[in-house]
């Protein structure tokens, strides 16, 4: 979500309607959802880790209890991080959300309503991206996607004659 800009919403496109924003979420086949904007100001900040795996579970999990990585970082400030997860070597890199934006962790309300509702569960300003055996680099899709706001700004900027 862009802070202080004309774009309200987040995932793809959004428009502000009263105290909610309509979200069009990529990869969703169930249609748009409404984001309850009052849930944003009180949302806690979280540390986020993007792991290279799929979890076949849809529901609550005691993540803090079972995933507390002992991250090893060499002496340099921007050096890659490494950790072992279930016997596999992971290499990671902390990346910032583009300036002027904030990352949102959304949670869908359970109520079986005709219109989908989501609320902000937490926010983040950076995330640690992990890969198996190699550190994330500029060819990773998630890192490339974080460049999109600058590219979009250039595309939509006024053209001088």
N, C-alpha and C positions, 0 to 999 in steps of 0.2 A: 504494500500500500504506500502510495506517495504521500508524504507529509506536507501539508500546506499547499498542495497543488490542486489543479482542477480535477484530477483523476481520483475519484473515491472508488473504493471497491478493492481490487487486489489481484485476483488470480488472472483474469483475462481482461474483462471489461466490466465496468460498473457504473451505475448512476445512482445518485443520492436521491432517496425518496423519504422525506421525513427523517426519522431516526434509524433508518436501515439503508443498506446499500445492496443493490442486486449484483450478485457475483455469477459470472459465467466461468465455470471451472473446467480447465482442460482435462480431457479424458473422461469426463462425467457424462453418462448417458441418461441420467435421471433429470436433466434440465437444470435451470438456474436455481440458486438458493439465495435467501435473504440473510445478510449479515447484520446482526444487532449491533449498531454502533455504540450504544452505551456500555457494551462489554469491553471496549478498547482501553479507556483510560485507567481502569483498575487492574488490568491484566499484568501478571508478574512477568519479569524477564527470565528467560531460561537459557541454559547452554544447550546447543543443538549439535548432534552428531548424525551425519548421513553415512550409513553403513552400506557396504556393497552386498546386500543380501535381501531376500524376501522373507517376510514373516507371515506364515499362514494362520493368523489369528486376528480376529476382529473384536476387540474388547479391551478392558482394563488389564494392565500388567504392572508388576512391581519393578519397573525399570530401574529406579534408584537403588533398589536392593540388589539386583542382579547385574547391573551394568555400571560399574564404577571403575573406569579404565585407569590403570597406572601408566600414564603417558610418559614416554621417554623422549626428551628433546635434547639435541646436541647444544653446545654453547651459544650458537648464533641466534639472534632474536627471530628471524624468519625461517629458521631451519625446519625441515619436515619432522613430523612427530611419528613415532612408531609405537605399536602396541601389539600384543598377541591376543587374538579372540578365538576361543575354541581351538587352540593349537595352530591357527593360521596367522601369518604375519600381515599386519595392516600398516600402511603408510598413510599419513594424513597431513592435511594442510588446513589451517584456519583461514577463512575468507570472510571479508566484510560484506554486508549488504550495501548496495550502492548508496552513495550520499543522498540524503533527502528521502530515503525509503526506510521502511521498517518491515521486518519479516513477521508474519502472523502464523500461529499455530491455531487452526480452526477446529471446532468440535461441533458436530451436528447434534441438534436436539433430538431426543428419542421419540418425542410425540409423533404419532402417526397422523400428520396433517397433510392436507393436499399440497400445501406450499412448504418447501424445505426451508428450515431455519438453521443458521449456524451462528456461533458466537466465538469470540476471541478467547481462547484458553490461555495463551501466553504470547509473548513477543520475543524477538531476538534481533540483535544487531550484527551478529556473526555466527558462523557455523563451522564445524570441523568436518571436512569432506575426507572420507577414507576410501582407499583402494586396496585390493589384494596385491601384495608384493611390490607395488610401485607407488610413488607419490603422485597425487593429482597434479596435472599440468594443464596448459592452455588448451589442449585438445579434448578435455573432459567436458561433456555437455553442460553440467551444472555450472562450471566456471565460465563457459562461453555465455550462458544465459544471463549471468550477472553483468555482462557488458551491454546487454540490450538497452537499458535506459539511456545510455550515452548515444548509442546508435540511433535510437528512436528520436532523441532530441535533435540530432543532426539532420535526420530525414525530414522532420517536421518544422525545422527552423525556416524563417523567411529567407527567400532567395533575393539577393541584391542584384539589380540589373547592371 
